[in-house]
Amino acid sequence: MSERAVQGIPLAIEAVIGRARLTVSQISKLHPDDTIHLDRDFGDPVELKVNGMVIGRGEIVYDESSNAVGIRIIDISPIAQR
């Protein structure tokens, strides 16, 4: 496969805002309006992942004109820039 063909392959990118560990019992008791506390503070950078591999970090932004949420890149790994 040529480099050009590889460069055109679409990949899904995930922005991970945090994690929590709950027991099955705790999960089964969740209801609307409950809050799950994550392992990060509000405003901390989010991890950017491709195929489970962290490729960078970013901050959550809101674009009023398009009413969309996005990620502003703070740093990105050199391999992700190739």
PyMOL CGO cylinders between C-alpha atoms (Angstrom):
from pymol import cmd
from pymol.cgo import CYLINDER

trace = [
    CYLINDER, 0.00, 0.00, 0.00, 1.39, 3.41, -0.92, 0.3, 1, 1, 1, 1, 1, 1,
    CYLINDER, 1.39, 3.41, -0.92, 2.07, 6.13, 1.65, 0.3, 1, 1, 1, 1, 1, 1,
    CYLINDER, 2.07, 6.13, 1.65, -0.58, 8.27, -0.04, 0.3, 1, 1, 1, 1, 1, 1,
    CYLINDER, -0.58, 8.27, -0.04, -3.17, 5.51, 0.37, 0.3, 1, 1, 1, 1, 1, 1,
    CYLINDER, -3.17, 5.51, 0.37, -2.22, 5.05, 4.03, 0.3, 1, 1, 1, 1, 1, 1,
    CYLINDER, -2.22, 5.05, 4.03, -2.53, 8.81, 4.65, 0.3, 1, 1, 1, 1, 1, 1,
    CYLINDER, -2.53, 8.81, 4.65, -6.11, 8.65, 3.37, 0.3, 1, 1, 1, 1, 1, 1,
    CYLINDER, -6.11, 8.65, 3.37, -7.28, 5.98, 5.84, 0.3, 1, 1, 1, 1, 1, 1,
    CYLINDER, -7.28, 5.98, 5.84, -9.86, 7.47, 8.25, 0.3, 1, 1, 1, 1, 1, 1,
    CYLINDER, -9.86, 7.47, 8.25, -9.25, 6.87, 11.96, 0.3, 1, 1, 1, 1, 1, 1,
    CYLINDER, -9.25, 6.87, 11.96, -11.51, 7.59, 14.93, 0.3, 1, 1, 1, 1, 1, 1,
    CYLINDER, -11.51, 7.59, 14.93, -10.08, 9.92, 17.56, 0.3, 1, 1, 1, 1, 1, 1,
    CYLINDER, -10.08, 9.92, 17.56, -11.35, 9.94, 21.14, 0.3, 1, 1, 1, 1, 1, 1,
    CYLINDER, -11.35, 9.94, 21.14, -11.15, 12.73, 23.70, 0.3, 1, 1, 1, 1, 1, 1,
    CYLINDER, -11.15, 12.73, 23.70, -11.09, 11.15, 27.17, 0.3, 1, 1, 1, 1, 1, 1,
    CYLINDER, -11.09, 11.15, 27.17, -12.23, 13.55, 29.88, 0.3, 1, 1, 1, 1, 1, 1,
    CYLINDER, -12.23, 13.55, 29.88, -11.62, 11.14, 32.76, 0.3, 1, 1, 1, 1, 1, 1,
    CYLINDER, -11.62, 11.14, 32.76, -12.29, 7.76, 34.29, 0.3, 1, 1, 1, 1, 1, 1,
    CYLINDER, -12.29, 7.76, 34.29, -14.14, 6.30, 37.24, 0.3, 1, 1, 1, 1, 1, 1,
    CYLINDER, -14.14, 6.30, 37.24, -14.28, 2.83, 38.76, 0.3, 1, 1, 1, 1, 1, 1,
    CYLINDER, -14.28, 2.83, 38.76, -17.64, 1.66, 39.99, 0.3, 1, 1, 1, 1, 1, 1,
    CYLINDER, -17.64, 1.66, 39.99, -18.81, -1.71, 41.19, 0.3, 1, 1, 1, 1, 1, 1,
    CYLINDER, -18.81, -1.71, 41.19, -21.58, -3.55, 39.38, 0.3, 1, 1, 1, 1, 1, 1,
    CYLINDER, -21.58, -3.55, 39.38, -23.81, -2.73, 42.34, 0.3, 1, 1, 1, 1, 1, 1,
    CYLINDER, -23.81, -2.73, 42.34, -23.04, 1.00, 42.09, 0.3, 1, 1, 1, 1, 1, 1,
    CYLINDER, -23.04, 1.00, 42.09, -23.68, 1.00, 38.34, 0.3, 1, 1, 1, 1, 1, 1,
    CYLINDER, -23.68, 1.00, 38.34, -27.00, -0.82, 38.78, 0.3, 1, 1, 1, 1, 1, 1,
    CYLINDER, -27.00, -0.82, 38.78, -28.15, 1.92, 41.18, 0.3, 1, 1, 1, 1, 1, 1,
    CYLINDER, -28.15, 1.92, 41.18, -27.44, 4.86, 38.84, 0.3, 1, 1, 1, 1, 1, 1,
    CYLINDER, -27.44, 4.86, 38.84, -30.37, 7.14, 38.02, 0.3, 1, 1, 1, 1, 1, 1,
    CYLINDER, -30.37, 7.14, 38.02, -30.89, 10.29, 35.94, 0.3, 1, 1, 1, 1, 1, 1,
    CYLINDER, -30.89, 10.29, 35.94, -29.34, 13.33, 37.67, 0.3, 1, 1, 1, 1, 1, 1,
    CYLINDER, -29.34, 13.33, 37.67, -26.74, 11.20, 39.54, 0.3, 1, 1, 1, 1, 1, 1,
    CYLINDER, -26.74, 11.20, 39.54, -23.14, 12.39, 39.20, 0.3, 1, 1, 1, 1, 1, 1,
    CYLINDER, -23.14, 12.39, 39.20, -20.18, 10.11, 38.50, 0.3, 1, 1, 1, 1, 1, 1,
    CYLINDER, -20.18, 10.11, 38.50, -16.98, 11.65, 39.87, 0.3, 1, 1, 1, 1, 1, 1,
    CYLINDER, -16.98, 11.65, 39.87, -14.03, 11.31, 37.50, 0.3, 1, 1, 1, 1, 1, 1,
    CYLINDER, -14.03, 11.31, 37.50, -10.32, 11.09, 38.27, 0.3, 1, 1, 1, 1, 1, 1,
    CYLINDER, -10.32, 11.09, 38.27, -9.58, 14.57, 36.89, 0.3, 1, 1, 1, 1, 1, 1,
    CYLINDER, -9.58, 14.57, 36.89, -10.27, 18.12, 37.95, 0.3, 1, 1, 1, 1, 1, 1,
    CYLINDER, -10.27, 18.12, 37.95, -12.47, 20.47, 35.96, 0.3, 1, 1, 1, 1, 1, 1,
    CYLINDER, -12.47, 20.47, 35.96, -10.29, 22.26, 33.41, 0.3, 1, 1, 1, 1, 1, 1,
    CYLINDER, -10.29, 22.26, 33.41, -7.60, 19.56, 33.25, 0.3, 1, 1, 1, 1, 1, 1,
    CYLINDER, -7.60, 19.56, 33.25, -6.47, 18.66, 29.72, 0.3, 1, 1, 1, 1, 1, 1,
    CYLINDER, -6.47, 18.66, 29.72, -8.20, 15.72, 28.04, 0.3, 1, 1, 1, 1, 1, 1,
    CYLINDER, -8.20, 15.72, 28.04, -6.32, 12.81, 26.48, 0.3, 1, 1, 1, 1, 1, 1,
    CYLINDER, -6.32, 12.81, 26.48, -6.56, 12.37, 22.72, 0.3, 1, 1, 1, 1, 1, 1,
    CYLINDER, -6.56, 12.37, 22.72, -6.47, 8.72, 21.67, 0.3, 1, 1, 1, 1, 1, 1,
    CYLINDER, -6.47, 8.72, 21.67, -6.35, 6.83, 18.38, 0.3, 1, 1, 1, 1, 1, 1,
    CYLINDER, -6.35, 6.83, 18.38, -6.78, 3.04, 18.56, 0.3, 1, 1, 1, 1, 1, 1,
    CYLINDER, -6.78, 3.04, 18.56, -6.30, 3.20, 22.34, 0.3, 1, 1, 1, 1, 1, 1,
    CYLINDER, -6.30, 3.20, 22.34, -2.94, 5.00, 22.07, 0.3, 1, 1, 1, 1, 1, 1,
    CYLINDER, -2.94, 5.00, 22.07, -2.58, 8.48, 23.58, 0.3, 1, 1, 1, 1, 1, 1,
    CYLINDER, -2.58, 8.48, 23.58, -1.40, 10.82, 20.82, 0.3, 1, 1, 1, 1, 1, 1,
    CYLINDER, -1.40, 10.82, 20.82, -1.82, 14.17, 22.55, 0.3, 1, 1, 1, 1, 1, 1,
    CYLINDER, -1.82, 14.17, 22.55, -3.69, 16.41, 24.95, 0.3, 1, 1, 1, 1, 1, 1,
    CYLINDER, -3.69, 16.41, 24.95, -6.21, 19.18, 24.46, 0.3, 1, 1, 1, 1, 1, 1,
    CYLINDER, -6.21, 19.18, 24.46, -8.73, 21.41, 26.13, 0.3, 1, 1, 1, 1, 1, 1,
    CYLINDER, -8.73, 21.41, 26.13, -12.47, 21.37, 25.62, 0.3, 1, 1, 1, 1, 1, 1,
    CYLINDER, -12.47, 21.37, 25.62, -13.78, 24.39, 23.72, 0.3, 1, 1, 1, 1, 1, 1,
    CYLINDER, -13.78, 24.39, 23.72, -17.23, 25.54, 22.67, 0.3, 1, 1, 1, 1, 1, 1,
    CYLINDER, -17.23, 25.54, 22.67, -17.87, 27.15, 19.28, 0.3, 1, 1, 1, 1, 1, 1,
    CYLINDER, -17.87, 27.15, 19.28, -20.91, 29.39, 19.71, 0.3, 1, 1, 1, 1, 1, 1,
    CYLINDER, -20.91, 29.39, 19.71, -21.33, 30.01, 15.99, 0.3, 1, 1, 1, 1, 1, 1,
    CYLINDER, -21.33, 30.01, 15.99, -21.83, 26.31, 15.24, 0.3, 1, 1, 1, 1, 1, 1,
    CYLINDER, -21.83, 26.31, 15.24, -23.10, 25.28, 18.70, 0.3, 1, 1, 1, 1, 1, 1,
    CYLINDER, -23.10, 25.28, 18.70, -20.42, 22.56, 18.70, 0.3, 1, 1, 1, 1, 1, 1,
    CYLINDER, -20.42, 22.56, 18.70, -17.98, 21.22, 21.24, 0.3, 1, 1, 1, 1, 1, 1,
    CYLINDER, -17.98, 21.22, 21.24, -14.39, 20.65, 20.13, 0.3, 1, 1, 1, 1, 1, 1,
    CYLINDER, -14.39, 20.65, 20.13, -10.84, 20.14, 21.36, 0.3, 1, 1, 1, 1, 1, 1,
    CYLINDER, -10.84, 20.14, 21.36, -8.05, 22.71, 21.08, 0.3, 1, 1, 1, 1, 1, 1,
    CYLINDER, -8.05, 22.71, 21.08, -4.76, 20.83, 20.75, 0.3, 1, 1, 1, 1, 1, 1,
    CYLINDER, -4.76, 20.83, 20.75, -2.28, 21.58, 23.56, 0.3, 1, 1, 1, 1, 1, 1,
    CYLINDER, -2.28, 21.58, 23.56, 0.34, 19.07, 22.50, 0.3, 1, 1, 1, 1, 1, 1,
    CYLINDER, 0.34, 19.07, 22.50, 0.55, 16.22, 20.02, 0.3, 1, 1, 1, 1, 1, 1,
    CYLINDER, 0.55, 16.22, 20.02, 3.06, 13.38, 19.70, 0.3, 1, 1, 1, 1, 1, 1,
    CYLINDER, 3.06, 13.38, 19.70, 5.55, 13.55, 16.82, 0.3, 1, 1, 1, 1, 1, 1,
    CYLINDER, 5.55, 13.55, 16.82, 4.21, 10.26, 15.42, 0.3, 1, 1, 1, 1, 1, 1,
    CYLINDER, 4.21, 10.26, 15.42, 0.74, 11.82, 15.11, 0.3, 1, 1, 1, 1, 1, 1,
    CYLINDER, 0.74, 11.82, 15.11, 2.16, 14.68, 13.03, 0.3, 1, 1, 1, 1, 1, 1,
    CYLINDER, 2.16, 14.68, 13.03, 3.58, 12.41, 10.32, 0.3, 1, 1, 1, 1, 1, 1,
]
cmd.load_cgo(trace, "trace")
